[in-house]
């Protein structure tokens, strides 16, 4: 069913999470030269968790956090707010890449999520956290067997067609899998709350303080910005989709743009027409998948599917808007919920995620162990970023822990090739994934070759 008029006619390009009166004023930029025990580069989840955990572990440690723009400006304020326990981008990816330690990684992921929730409670972070779980839905017949198999493996509760439609009324649903290991949050409020918590422990947070470079000076690292510098004993990098300050790390990450829409708040009648009483986060099971959820004021945030890579790792604000993708998402939305015909979208935005070839984060050190980095969350960093932050602190301390002994830390993904080969490869892969979704999930020779090489793209 086609919606009446243009549902995108009056959208704002600001992410819905950043468009409100509770957005804090920016902290002052770094101005002058300082010394610190630890400098954290990046004011997203990875950097904020690193700063907070560092001060919790050693209150006497001096910590300075530097953000190039404003807190939650990038992925931490643009994502869908799905905070999952998985550290491996889901069980299928985890089992294929880390079969011998998958159960241990699942245990660490669940503990990480519990500790994240404990921190939200302890610091009184008002991030609208809802322990509603996640509903994965089958929209094609071949996906039903996959969900049933995952349920038999212990990954959740299988729902047949009638059961899943009783949860959320969409004519596209053929089956579902409900998992409790996901909480829904307001992404930006989590970041802002983490910053407040870190400052309450003594962390200095500076926005509009873009780091120009790192330079080793004896036993310290000099971190320079336009208006100042910090000499630090240790540096943690949480730059993710943006070019790493450690140049040899750059081939391991490419920025891929993800896009989302937010509707106007649903009326009680509209909400009743789709059910959704349990407010789960929802994702479908296609290779190119959608994710969607309800906000606190009963908007629907609907995103995913059309991930876009731009030649030469294109990364600039103008790419946050893509009309063709918004129109595609709008059409898919009304196919999913035809009973909401006439609903309008108020926000349409995009942002870059840090894609790596194994779909889950990697970590390491440079500068003689004085600099640590974590990147490559590939869109599932809301929860896993806390784990990545803890890994960086372990590495900077030279400590062998249950986290650093995992393959997530001991191995690296396959790097992406130079251009034009990355662009050609990503373009060919997107076309193959679309073909697989049209062909009952059957992966062609190109995708099977990627699987054998350990690239295994599936979204």
Residue pairs with C-beta under 8 A, 6 or more apart in sequence:
1 334
1 335
1 338
1 341
2 334
2 341
3 330
3 334
3 341
3 342
3 343
4 341
4 342
7 330
7 334
7 343
7 344
7 345
8 261
8 323
8 326
8 327
8 330
8 345
8 348
9 344
10 344
10 346
11 261
11 326
11 345
11 346
11 347
11 348
12 19
12 346
12 347
12 348
13 320
13 321
13 347
13 348
13 349
14 347
14 349
15 77
15 78
15 188
15 260
15 347
15 349
15 351
16 262
16 295
16 299
16 301
16 346
16 347
16 349
17 72
17 77
17 78
17 81
17 186
17 187
17 188
17 189
18 72
18 73
18 77
18 188
19 347
22 189
22 192
23 188
23 192
24 71
24 192
24 195
26 70
26 71
26 207
26 208
27 71
27 195
27 205
27 206
27 207
28 206
28 207
29 206
29 207
29 208
29 209
29 225
29 227
30 64
30 66
30 206
30 209
30 225
30 227
30 228
30 230
31 227
31 228
32 227
32 228
33 228
33 229
33 230
33 231
34 64
34 228
34 229
34 230
34 231
35 62
35 220
35 230
35 231
35 232
36 62
36 63
36 64
36 204
36 230
36 231
36 232
36 233
37 61
37 62
37 63
37 232
37 233
37 234
38 51
38 54
38 61
38 62
38 63
38 64
38 232
38 233
38 234
38 235
38 236
38 396
39 63
39 64
39 65
39 66
39 221
39 223
39 230
39 232
39 234
39 235
39 236
40 47
40 50
40 51
40 54
40 63
40 64
40 65
40 66
40 235
40 236
40 238
41 47
41 65
41 66
41 211
41 223
41 235
41 236
41 237
41 238
41 239
41 245
42 65
42 66
42 67
42 68
42 237
42 238
42 239
42 240
43 65
43 66
43 67
43 68
43 69
43 70
43 71
43 72
43 73
43 76
43 191
43 195
43 205
43 207
44 71
44 72
44 74
44 75
44 76
44 191
44 238
44 240
44 385
45 76
45 190
45 191
45 194
45 238
45 381
45 382
45 385
45 386
45 389
46 238
46 240
46 374
46 381
46 385
46 388
46 389
46 392
47 65
47 67
47 236
47 238
47 389
48 65
48 71
48 76
48 191
48 194
48 195
48 198
49 194
49 385
49 386
49 388
49 389
49 390
50 236
50 238
50 389
50 392
50 393
51 63
51 65
51 198
51 203
51 205
52 119
52 194
52 197
52 198
52 201
52 203
53 386
53 389
53 390
53 393
54 61
54 63
54 236
54 393
55 61
55 63
55 198
55 201
55 202
55 203
56 201
57 393
59 201
59 202
62 202
62 204
63 198
63 202
63 203
63 204
64 203
64 204
64 206
64 230
64 232
65 198
65 203
65 204
65 205
65 206
66 206
66 209
66 210
66 211
66 223
66 225
66 230
67 73
67 205
67 206
67 207
67 208
67 209
68 208
68 209
68 210
68 211
68 242
69 207
69 208
69 210
70 207
70 208
71 77
71 191
71 192
71 195
71 205
71 207
72 187
72 188
72 191
72 192
74 240
74 241
74 242
74 351
74 352
75 240
75 241
75 351
75 352
75 353
75 354
75 381
76 187
76 188
76 190
76 191
77 187
77 188
77 191
78 187
78 258
78 260
78 349
78 350
78 351
79 187
79 351
79 379
79 381
79 382
80 187
80 260
80 281
80 291
80 292
80 293
80 301
80 303
80 304
81 184
81 185
81 186
81 187
81 281
81 293
81 301
81 382
82 134
82 182
82 184
82 281
82 283
82 291
82 293
82 380
82 382
83 113
83 116
83 129
83 182
83 183
83 184
83 185
83 190
83 382
83 383
84 109
84 113
84 134
84 181
84 182
84 380
84 382
84 383
84 384
85 106
85 109
85 110
85 112
85 113
85 181
85 182
85 383
86 94
86 106
86 109
86 181
86 380
86 383
86 384
87 94
87 105
87 108
87 109
87 112
87 360
87 361
87 384
87 387
87 408
88 94
88 97
88 98
88 102
88 105
88 109
88 359
88 360
88 408
89 359
89 360
89 378
89 379
89 380
90 380
91 102
91 106
91 150
91 153
91 155
92 150
92 458
93 358
93 359
93 360
93 456
93 458
94 102
94 105
94 106
94 360
95 102
96 456
97 358
97 360
97 407
97 454
97 456
98 105
98 406
98 407
98 408
101 406
101 407
104 402
104 406
105 406
105 408
108 387
108 402
108 403
108 406
109 181
109 383
109 384
109 387
110 181
112 383
112 384
112 386
112 387
112 390
113 181
113 183
113 383
115 386
116 383
116 386
117 129
117 131
117 183
119 125
119 197
120 127
120 129
120 190
120 193
123 193
123 196
123 197
123 200
124 193
125 189
125 190
125 193
125 194
125 196
125 197
126 189
126 193
127 185
127 186
127 189
127 190
127 193
128 184
128 185
128 186
128 189
128 295
128 296
129 183
129 184
129 185
130 183
130 184
130 185
130 279
131 180
131 183
132 182
132 183
132 184
132 278
132 279
132 280
132 281
133 178
133 179
133 180
133 181
133 182
133 278
133 280
133 281
134 178
134 179
134 181
134 182
134 280
134 281
134 282
134 283
135 159
135 164
135 167
135 168
135 176
135 177
135 178
135 179
135 280
135 281
135 282
135 283
136 147
136 150
136 156
136 176
136 177
136 179
136 282
136 283
136 284
136 285
137 164
137 168
137 170
137 172
137 173
137 174
137 175
137 176
137 177
137 282
137 283
137 284
137 285
138 144
138 146
138 147
138 173
138 174
138 175
138 176
138 284
138 285
139 172
139 173
139 174
139 284
139 285
139 286
140 174
140 285
140 286
140 437
140 440
140 441
141 174
141 440
142 440
142 441
143 174
143 175
143 285
143 286
143 441
144 174
144 175
146 285
146 441
147 158
147 175
147 176
147 177
147 285
148 158
148 175
150 156
150 177
151 157
151 158
151 177
152 158
155 177
155 179
156 177
156 178
156 179
156 180
157 177
157 178
157 179
158 175
158 176
158 177
159 167
159 175
159 176
159 177
159 178
160 175
161 173
161 174
161 175
163 176
164 173
164 174
164 175
164 176
165 173
166 275
167 176
167 178
167 275
167 276
167 277
167 278
167 280
168 274
168 275
168 276
168 280
168 282
169 273
169 274
169 275
169 276
169 339
170 274
170 336
170 337
171 338
172 284
172 335
172 336
178 280
182 281
184 279
184 281
184 293
185 382
186 295
186 296
187 382
190 382
195 205
198 205
199 205
209 225
209 226
209 227
209 228
210 225
210 226
211 223
211 224
211 225
211 245
212 224
212 225
212 226
213 223
213 224
213 245
214 221
214 222
214 223
214 224
214 235
214 245
214 246
214 367
214 371
215 221
215 222
215 224
216 222
216 367
216 368
216 370
217 231
219 233
220 231
220 232
220 233
220 370
221 231
221 232
221 233
221 234
221 235
221 367
221 370
221 371
222 229
222 230
222 231
223 229
223 230
223 231
223 232
223 235
233 370
234 370
234 371
234 372
234 396
235 367
235 370
235 371
235 372
236 371
236 372
236 373
236 389
236 392
236 393
236 396
237 244
237 245
237 246
237 371
237 372
237 373
237 374
237 375
237 392
238 374
238 385
238 388
238 389
238 392
239 245
239 373
239 375
240 253
240 354
240 375
240 376
240 377
240 381
241 253
241 255
241 315
241 352
241 353
241 354
241 375
242 255
242 315
242 352
243 250
243 313
243 315
244 250
244 253
244 373
244 375
245 371
246 366
246 367
246 371
246 373
248 366
249 364
249 366
249 373
249 375
251 415
251 416
251 417
251 418
252 356
252 357
252 362
252 375
252 376
252 412
252 413
252 415
252 416
253 354
253 355
253 356
253 375
253 376
253 416
254 309
254 313
254 355
254 416
254 422
254 426
255 309
255 310
255 313
255 314
255 315
255 352
255 353
255 354
255 355
256 307
256 308
256 309
256 352
256 353
256 355
256 426
257 307
257 308
257 309
257 310
257 319
257 320
257 322
257 350
257 351
257 352
257 353
258 303
258 304
258 307
258 350
258 351
258 352
258 353
258 379
259 303
259 304
259 306
259 308
259 322
259 325
259 326
259 329
259 348
259 349
259 350
260 301
260 302
260 303
260 304
260 329
260 348
260 349
260 350
261 301
261 302
261 303
261 326
261 329
261 330
261 333
261 345
261 347
261 348
262 295
262 299
262 300
262 301
262 302
262 345
262 346
262 347
262 348
263 299
263 300
263 302
263 333
263 340
263 343
263 344
263 345
263 346
264 299
264 343
264 344
264 345
264 346
265 297
265 298
265 299
266 298
266 299
266 300
266 340
266 343
270 339
270 340
270 343
271 298
273 339
273 340
274 337
274 339
274 340
276 294
279 293
279 294
280 293
281 291
281 292
281 293
282 291
282 292
282 293
283 289
283 290
283 291
283 292
283 304
284 290
286 437
287 433
287 434
287 436
287 437
287 441
287 458
287 459
288 304
288 305
288 306
288 307
288 430
288 433
288 434
288 437
288 459
289 304
289 305
289 459
290 302
290 303
290 304
290 305
290 329
290 332
290 336
291 302
291 303
291 304
292 300
292 301
292 302
292 303
292 336
293 300
293 301
294 300
294 301
295 301
299 346
300 333
300 337
302 329
302 332
302 333
302 336
303 329
305 328
305 329
305 332
306 322
306 325
306 328
306 329
307 353
307 430
307 459
308 319
308 322
308 325
309 355
309 422
309 423
309 426
309 427
310 319
311 419
311 420
311 423
312 419
312 423
313 422
315 352
319 350
319 352
320 349
320 350
320 351
321 348
321 349
321 350
322 350
325 350
326 345
326 348
330 345
333 340
334 340
334 341
353 377
353 378
353 379
354 375
354 376
354 377
354 378
354 381
355 376
355 378
355 379
356 362
356 375
356 376
356 378
356 413
357 413
357 414
357 415
357 416
357 454
357 455
358 376
358 413
358 414
358 454
358 455
358 456
359 378
359 380
359 456
359 458
359 459
360 376
360 377
360 378
360 380
360 384
360 408
361 374
361 375
361 376
361 377
361 381
361 384
361 387
361 388
361 408
362 374
362 375
362 376
362 408
362 409
362 411
362 412
362 413
363 372
363 373
363 374
363 388
363 391
363 392
363 395
363 408
363 409
364 372
364 373
364 395
364 409
364 412
365 371
365 372
365 373
365 395
365 396
366 373
369 395
369 396
369 398
370 396
372 391
372 392
372 393
372 395
372 396
373 392
374 385
374 388
374 389
374 391
374 392
376 413
377 384
377 385
377 388
379 459
381 388
387 403
390 403
391 403
391 404
391 408
391 409
394 400
394 401
394 403
394 404
395 404
395 409
403 409
404 410
414 453
414 454
414 455
416 422
416 425
417 425
428 446
429 446
429 447
429 450
429 457
432 443
432 444
432 446
432 447
433 447
433 457
433 458
433 459
435 444
436 442
436 443
436 444
436 447
443 451
447 457
450 456
450 457
